[in-house]
């Protein structure tokens, strides 16, 4: 299993039946693969869909069916198509239970930066600012480091997506909960030691007792 799939599979365990969930582009979109059919989670996409399913098998893509990132998507029975105004109304009105977003940096205060790298072309801010401000729960799904450099830092150096503290960070190494006191190491990936997580993290981590491994079966 790839690191990205491991992260997506762990995030899927956070989604309760009956939830309305928004998945960001890239790695977060893989989460839909690991929610069992009939689990009762409804995936919402900013471009106007409720009921997105897993990415379609190769050869079964429909150019008229894409997610907010323009990637091919599938839908589940009972899915609904809505316009962008209604879609963003759901987000800004506080009706999205969970959003899963990628991240460039998360800092010790739980701030997320994920929309801009000064001087570089990026896909665009999309709905990230609305989602971080409006969703009831924000989960950041991202790889722990890029090029050997930690993405979990003392203070974000990139422009923040919002001032709000996010709720959970899931990487291929660990599950970390931002709190009022700082970043609490909740779980570590199978075969990864607590010391290895600390060594790979630029920010200070709070470790309370024995840190369990997270399940990935």
GIKA-V585562 format. One line per field, one symbol per residue. phi: phi as a letter, one per 30 degrees, with the letter a starting at -180 (. if undefined). burial: # if it has 24 or more other C-alpha atoms within 12 Angstrom, else .. Layout:
phi: ???
burial: ???
This chain:
phi: .ddddddddddeddcdeidcbccddieeddeedcceeidjccccbedjbbjdcdeddejcdcdcbbddcidebcbcejdbcbdddddddddddiccdbbcbdbcabcddidcbabaceibdbekdhcedddddcddbccccaddbbiicdccbdbdcceddaddddcacbbdcacbcdbedkccddbbdeicdeddddddcdddccccidcddddbd
burial: ..#############...#################.....################........#####.######....#.....##.###..######################........#####################....####..#.#.###.###############...#########...#..##.#######....#..#...
